Amino acid sequence: MPGSGKSSVGRQLARRLGLGFVDVDSAIEERLGCSIRDFFAAEGEAAFRDREAEVLAGLLAAPGGCVLATGGGAVLRPANRAALREHSTVIYLKTTVEELLRRLKGDQQRPLLQGVDPRAKLRELFAQRDPLYRETAHYVIETGRPSVATLVGMVQMQIEVAGLMPSRIPDEAAGPSPEVPA
């Protein structure tokens, strides 16, 4: 969902794992040459979703690993859901509508939330998207109100437990990990 922490958590997770980070919305804006908000206003949501699908497919096909933070609506297209599921490990940062509303208070950048009743819009988006997020996700993490660092730790622990990463990833705050004799 918009405001769930995808970019903040993704950026720090990538740093901690020593991987690149791509915010898909930023990559789309680069390609468009304008803000998503301006593109939405000029071309509409369907045209935006076409560009989003193209950029996402390109990022998923690129060699090497990285952490992607998708836009909240990337799951609306079945092809995007299938590509994400097949070519990545998807973590759904599940957040309540009330928490999203608190985080997004005063936000002017998200085109879908610029109506008269952001709470109603967030409820509508959640009802529509939550099942799609669950269908796409390999793992669901209930975010609540912990710090970004805590959420990064939760995601890291989940991918370690799943065997997707080595269990000894150095934490930048702890310094380099000690060498383990063979």
Steps between C-alpha positions, in 0.01 A plus 500: 500500500613858457677607819577147621874568508605321179759758396639574847525133597622395156778758491634398842459128429700535177776683686508236772512216245754673278258510206382775268167669564242612243185692582280399206300824514823702471612283207163566333535876553847486343358324198201733473701817548236635738339421833249218531249754622541711182487191277184377676336840446593513131470136391291321765548192713482242218791662312697519823439131573630417150828685571521346846469148354772572242744637758429221748552230236832655404620519860399140573681378188824683584792280611627513857308548820351814644222612730198648323235718657198480271221749483196396698294435187754280320299193606189612314609327180512120501816501285679716759392269783621193310834662410561616857415157640718317247804729480534636853425445865208721594454637852163662572534768767142482630385815673159601635299770327514713815880479511524582129276800555726621781813456285351666193337797670565803283653300212454685170699268273276194469239557229256238626480663845419856394124475548279641771507189720845335515380252766224370273743479208756309708228259615394447139862446388563260788186297425600477134873442542548298820390172333732577206793575730439172683477311170832650385694493825727222608498650853270739686639720777256691721667837541317665788701799618860381539794700374632452148808327646278253684302426183824450306610252767167317476527471121863391521415236759213369284719458193776338706258253661368419152854418390507777242808671646794387707418514870800718582442831330704766679295769664661834423445613860680193635802540269654218298403148593773284648665242279369152568766227474423225249 
